[in-house]
Amino acid sequence: MIARLERFAPLAERYDGFVLDLWGVIHDGVRPYPGAVAALAALRRAGKRSVLLSNAPRRAAAAQAAMRAMGIDDALYDGILTSGEAVHRALRDRTDPWFARLGRRFLHIGPERDRNVFDTLDLEEVAAPEQAEFVLNTGPDDHRPGQTVEDFLPLLRRCRAARLPMICANPDLEVIRGGVRVICAGALARQYAAMGGEVRSLGKPDPAIYPGVLAMLGIADRSRILAVGDALRTDIAGAQAAGIDAAWVIGGIHAEELGAVNGTLPPAEVLERAAAAQGLKPIAALPAFVW
């Protein structure tokens, strides 16, 4: 059974290290969730280690700068890895055979602020799919609510006609930004794959993203590590694939569908049914990341 808890402190006592999601757990893209910064500080005082793992399609330093602007200090955690950082390194190093065979000319689908993923690399950005050798998809502009996958279909069809492989720098399908649900790069990647396009995503739930994070934690025994996230498909599934326990924060992406309003927890059977439908077994559920 999934333990239903109101606060995080009882879980913190059972583990030495924590892999924490950002969107949906620590902040909503605009401001920290109530109590989240205090919970990070409490983990520090308790001598616990924590690393942030985010599917954000921008480099780690950019994600940190955004958090500082929200009042989330670097000293509150031990490290951070983003999908955008993983994509940057993969394109830079080309040690992965899939990335090694990519060319240098690429089409960027995404907002200007995500350019830090590639702007220092030896690559050539082009303006049209017909000129490119691959697509770098960092997703729609989450500052512009109302965008849909359908808005991108003409461009995706041109990419498919050009037989371009796609890098997805954010496997999330959607996030809640400032209380508004917006689609992410993962939604475009899923559509492209359905069209027969070749897609490579970096980030949760792929277990390949976890070794670097676990190295930052410096805790060899995975039974002493807990992942905390709000999305079953990425956070909880990724932790399970990596062989670490997971706690499910209900107040994020699944709040509306589960009827978790005003900081309440759904009945145990509702939680069990939702998790089991995806073959997942989080050890606990909390309304929010609060101490």
Secondary structure as the mmCIF struct_conf table of DSSP 4:
data_model
#
loop_
_struct_conf.conf_type_id
_struct_conf.id
_struct_conf.beg_label_comp_id
_struct_conf.beg_label_asym_id
_struct_conf.beg_label_seq_id
_struct_conf.end_label_comp_id
_struct_conf.end_label_asym_id
_struct_conf.end_label_seq_id
STRN STRN1 ALA A 3 ARG A 4
BEND BEND1 GLU A 6 GLU A 6
BEND BEND2 PHE A 8 PHE A 8
HELX_RH_AL_P HELX_RH_AL_P1 ALA A 9 ALA A 12
TURN_TY1_P TURN_TY1_P1 GLU A 13 ARG A 14
BEND BEND3 ASP A 16 ASP A 16
STRN STRN2 GLY A 17 LEU A 20
BEND BEND4 LEU A 22 LEU A 22
STRN STRN3 TRP A 23 TRP A 23
TURN_TY1_P TURN_TY1_P2 GLY A 24 ILE A 26
STRN STRN4 HIS A 27 HIS A 27
BEND BEND5 GLY A 29 ARG A 31
STRN STRN5 PRO A 32 PRO A 32
HELX_LH_PP_P HELX_LH_PP_P1 TYR A 33 TYR A 33
TURN_TY1_P TURN_TY1_P3 PRO A 34 GLY A 35
HELX_RH_AL_P HELX_RH_AL_P2 ALA A 36 ARG A 45
TURN_TY1_P TURN_TY1_P4 ALA A 46 GLY A 47
STRN STRN6 ARG A 49 SER A 54
BEND BEND6 PRO A 57 ARG A 58
HELX_RH_AL_P HELX_RH_AL_P3 ALA A 60 MET A 70
TURN_TY1_P TURN_TY1_P5 GLY A 71 GLY A 71
HELX_RH_3T_P HELX_RH_3T_P1 ASP A 74 LEU A 76
BEND BEND7 TYR A 77 ASP A 78
STRN STRN7 GLY A 79 THR A 82
HELX_RH_AL_P HELX_RH_AL_P4 SER A 83 ASP A 93
BEND BEND8 ASP A 96 ASP A 96
HELX_RH_AL_P HELX_RH_AL_P5 PRO A 97 ALA A 100
TURN_TY1_P TURN_TY1_P6 ARG A 101 ARG A 101
BEND BEND9 ARG A 104 ARG A 104
STRN STRN8 ARG A 105 ILE A 109
BEND BEND10 GLY A 110 GLY A 110
HELX_RH_3T_P HELX_RH_3T_P2 GLU A 112 VAL A 117
TURN_TY1_P TURN_TY1_P7 PHE A 118 THR A 120
BEND BEND11 LEU A 121 ASP A 122
STRN STRN9 GLU A 124 GLU A 125
BEND BEND12 ALA A 127 ALA A 128
HELX_RH_3T_P HELX_RH_3T_P3 PRO A 129 GLN A 131
BEND BEND13 GLU A 133 GLU A 133
STRN STRN10 PHE A 134 ASN A 137
BEND BEND14 PRO A 140 PRO A 140
TURN_TY1_P TURN_TY1_P8 ASP A 142 HIS A 143
BEND BEND15 ARG A 144 ARG A 144
TURN_TY1_P TURN_TY1_P9 PRO A 145 GLY A 146
HELX_RH_3T_P HELX_RH_3T_P4 VAL A 149 PHE A 152
HELX_RH_AL_P HELX_RH_AL_P6 LEU A 153 ALA A 161
TURN_TY1_P TURN_TY1_P10 ALA A 162 ARG A 163
STRN STRN11 MET A 166 CYS A 168
BEND BEND16 ALA A 169 ALA A 169
BEND BEND17 LEU A 173 LEU A 173
STRN STRN12 GLU A 174 ARG A 177
TURN_TY1_P TURN_TY1_P11 GLY A 178 GLY A 179
STRN STRN13 VAL A 180 ILE A 183
HELX_RH_AL_P HELX_RH_AL_P7 ALA A 185 ALA A 194
TURN_TY1_P TURN_TY1_P12 MET A 195 GLY A 196
STRN STRN14 VAL A 199 SER A 201
BEND BEND18 GLY A 203 GLY A 203
TURN_TY1_P TURN_TY1_P13 LYS A 204 PRO A 205
HELX_RH_3T_P HELX_RH_3T_P5 PRO A 207 ILE A 209
HELX_RH_AL_P HELX_RH_AL_P8 TYR A 210 LEU A 217
TURN_TY1_P TURN_TY1_P14 GLY A 218 GLY A 218
HELX_RH_3T_P HELX_RH_3T_P6 ARG A 222 ARG A 224
STRN STRN15 ILE A 225 GLY A 229
BEND BEND19 ASP A 230 ASP A 230
HELX_RH_PI_P HELX_RH_PI_P1 LEU A 232 ILE A 236
HELX_RH_AL_P HELX_RH_AL_P9 ALA A 237 ALA A 242
TURN_TY1_P TURN_TY1_P15 GLY A 243 GLY A 243
STRN STRN16 ASP A 245 VAL A 249
TURN_TY1_P TURN_TY1_P16 ILE A 250 GLY A 251
BEND BEND20 GLY A 252 GLY A 252
TURN_TY1_P TURN_TY1_P17 ILE A 253 HIS A 254
HELX_RH_AL_P HELX_RH_AL_P10 ALA A 255 LEU A 258
TURN_TY1_P TURN_TY1_P18 GLY A 259 GLY A 259
TURN_TY1_P TURN_TY1_P19 ASN A 262 GLY A 263
HELX_LH_PP_P HELX_LH_PP_P2 THR A 264 PRO A 267
HELX_RH_AL_P HELX_RH_AL_P11 ALA A 268 ALA A 276
TURN_TY1_P TURN_TY1_P20 ALA A 277 GLY A 279
BEND BEND21 ILE A 283 ILE A 283
STRN STRN17 ALA A 284 LEU A 286
BEND BEND22 PRO A 287 PHE A 289
#
